């Protein structure tokens, strides 16, 4: 953890306090992976972290406040997804590799952060603007970079000018997020991970370039 960390009343937390705060967040993240969000209580998080509810309230106003902190940390990690698109070539076999790596990045990111992403989706679906902003932050940077890639292909005459780059990019990213969020469901319905990734990459490549991947 870097930078100053403050308690709820505005005091700067020392090294020990920062460690306690992070342990509370780690325990909360672990609990979210095994329990429904609404069932997680402050006393349970504090007990798991080996401290008291009073200590929890020094750093977070409530469970929801701590969840938002977790979500914000995860969103910062999610900005790395943009690196899978920015500056990449989508011509020839380089495009195949770009599609493969983008799909793999999305699926891996969602698997690592499945618990908190489910909470974000729930909060966004319920109309909580705070969760919606975090979800938008994760996806918008990827969407913008993907749209720029499509526009570059259009400038070189490789993609039809009538194609709306933002619309295609937004649709592809929404598809990736939806599929990534339901990986377990696909497996349960008989779709193997070994089948999911290449077929998803095929759709991404078709969406960006308008062409089948080269053999």
C-alpha positions in Angstrom: 0.0 0.0 0.0 1.4 3.4 -1.0 0.6 7.0 -0.1 -1.2 8.2 3.0 -4.0 6.2 4.5 -6.5 8.0 6.8 -8.9 6.8 9.4 -12.6 7.7 9.2 -12.0 10.7 11.4 -9.2 12.0 9.2 -6.1 10.9 11.1 -3.1 9.5 9.1 -2.7 5.8 9.8 0.8 4.6 10.8 2.4 1.5 9.4 0.7 -0.8 11.9 -2.7 0.9 11.2 -2.2 0.5 7.4 -1.4 -3.2 7.9 -4.5 -3.7 10.0 -6.6 -1.9 7.4 -5.3 -4.1 4.7 -5.9 -7.2 6.7 -9.5 -6.2 7.1 -9.8 -5.7 3.4 -8.2 -9.0 2.7 -10.5 -10.8 5.1 -13.5 -9.0 3.6 -12.4 -10.1 0.1 -12.1 -13.7 1.3 -15.5 -13.6 2.9 -17.1 -12.2 -0.3 -15.8 -15.2 -2.2 -17.7 -17.6 0.0 -20.7 -15.6 1.3 -23.4 -13.5 -0.3 -22.5 -9.8 0.0 -25.6 -8.9 2.1 -24.7 -11.6 4.6 -21.3 -10.2 5.4 -21.3 -8.4 8.8 -18.7 -6.1 10.4 -18.3 -8.4 13.4 -17.5 -11.4 11.2 -14.9 -9.5 9.2 -13.3 -8.1 12.4 -13.2 -11.6 14.0 -11.6 -13.1 10.9 -9.0 -10.4 11.0 -8.3 -11.0 14.7 -9.5 -7.5 15.7 -12.6 -5.8 16.9 -15.6 -4.1 15.3 -14.4 -0.8 16.8 -11.1 -1.1 14.9 -13.0 -1.8 11.7 -15.0 1.4 12.2 -11.8 3.3 12.5 -11.1 2.7 8.9 -14.5 2.1 7.2 -17.9 3.5 7.9 -19.6 0.2 7.2 -19.2 -3.0 5.1 -20.3 -1.2 2.0 -17.6 1.4 2.4 -15.0 -1.3 2.7 -16.4 -3.0 -0.3 -16.0 0.2 -2.3 -12.4 0.4 -1.2 -11.8 -3.1 -2.5 -13.6 -2.3 -5.7 -11.5 0.8 -6.2 -8.3 -1.1 -5.7 -9.4 -3.8 -8.2 -10.4 -1.1 -10.7 -6.9 0.3 -10.7 -5.6 -3.2 -11.6 -8.3 -3.3 -14.3 -6.7 -0.4 -16.1 -4.0 -2.8 -17.2 -6.5 -4.3 -19.6 -6.0 -1.3 -21.7 -2.3 -2.3 -22.3 -3.7 -5.4 -24.2 -5.1 -3.1 -26.8 -3.2 0.2 -26.9 -0.7 0.4 -29.7 -1.3 -3.1 -30.9 -1.4 -4.1 -34.6 -4.6 -5.9 -35.8 -3.1 -6.7 -39.2 -2.4 -10.3 -40.2 -1.2 -12.7 -37.5 -0.5 -9.8 -35.1 -4.3 -9.2 -35.0 -4.8 -12.9 -34.1 -2.4 -12.5 -31.2 -4.0 -9.2 -30.1 -7.5 -10.9 -30.0 -6.1 -13.9 -28.2 -4.4 -11.8 -25.5 -7.3 -9.5 -25.0 -9.7 -12.4 -24.4 -7.2 -14.2 -22.1 -6.7 -11.0 -20.2 -10.4 -10.4 -19.7 -11.1 -14.0 -18.6 -8.1 -14.1 -16.2 -9.0 -10.7 -14.7 -12.5 -11.8 -14.0 -11.4 -15.1 -12.5 -9.0 -13.3 -10.1 -11.6 -10.8 -9.1 -14.8 -12.7 -9.4 -16.2 -12.0 -5.9 -15.8 -8.2 -5.9 -16.9 -8.0 -9.6 -20.1 -9.8 -8.7 -20.8 -7.2 -6.0 -20.0 -4.3 -8.4 -22.4 -5.8 -10.9 -25.1 -6.2 -8.2 -24.6 -2.6 -7.0 -24.6 -1.2 -10.5 -27.8 -3.2 -11.4 -29.5 -1.8 -8.3 -28.7 1.8 -9.5 -25.9 2.6 -7.1 -23.9 5.2 -9.1 -20.8 4.5 -7.1 -20.6 0.9 -8.2 -21.6 1.9 -11.7 -18.8 4.5 -11.9 -16.2 1.8 -11.0 -17.6 -0.7 -13.5 -17.5 2.0 -16.2 -14.0 3.0 -15.3 -12.8 -0.6 -15.8 -14.5 -1.0 -19.2 -14.3 2.5 -20.7 -10.5 2.7 -21.1 -10.5 -0.7 -23.0 -13.4 0.5 -25.1 -11.7 3.7 -26.1 -8.5 2.0 -27.0 -10.3 -0.7 -29.1 -12.3 2.1 -30.9 -9.0 3.8 -31.7 -7.7 0.5 -33.2 -10.8 0.2 -35.4 -10.5 3.9 -36.5 -6.8 3.3 -37.4 -7.8 0.3 -39.6 -10.5 2.5 -41.2 -7.9 5.2 -42.0 -5.9 2.6 -43.8 -8.9 1.3 -45.8 -9.0 -2.0 -44.0 -12.4 -1.5 -42.3 -15.6 0.0 -43.9 -16.0 3.7 -43.1 -19.7 3.1 -42.3 -18.7 1.0 -39.3 -19.1 3.0 -36.0 -15.9 2.3 -34.1 -17.3 3.3 -30.7 -20.4 1.1 -31.1 -18.4 -1.9 -32.2 -15.8 -1.5 -29.5 -18.4 -1.0 -26.8 -20.3 -4.0 -28.0 -17.2 -6.2 -28.0 -16.1 -5.1 -24.5 -19.6 -5.6 -23.2 -19.6 -9.1 -24.7 -16.2 -9.9 -23.1 -17.3 -8.7 -19.7 -20.5 -10.7 -19.9 -18.8 -13.9 -21.0 -16.0 -13.4 -18.4 -18.6 -13.0 -15.7 -20.3 -16.3 -16.6 -17.3 -18.5 -17.1 -18.6 -21.0 -14.5 -22.0 -21.1 -16.2 -20.5 -21.9 -19.6 -18.5 -24.7 -18.0 -21.6 -26.0 -16.4 -23.5 -26.1 -19.7 -20.8 -28.2 -21.4 -18.6 -25.4 -23.0 -15.0 -26.1 -22.3 -12.5 -23.3 -21.5 -10.4 -24.7 -24.3 -13.3 -24.0 -26.7 -14.5 -20.7 -25.1 -11.3 -18.8 -25.5 -10.5 -19.4 -29.3 -14.1 -18.8 -30.3 -14.4 -15.6 -28.3 -11.1 -14.5 -29.8 -12.6 -15.2 -33.3 -15.6 -13.0 -32.5 -13.3 -10.2 -31.3 -11.1 -10.4 -34.4 -14.1 -10.4 -36.7 -15.6 -7.4 -34.8 -12.4 -5.3 -35.0 -11.1 -6.2 -38.5 -14.3 -7.4 -40.2 -12.3 -10.4 -41.4 -11.7 -14.0 -40.4 -8.3 -14.5 -38.8 -5.6 -15.6 -41.3 -4.6 -19.3 -41.1 
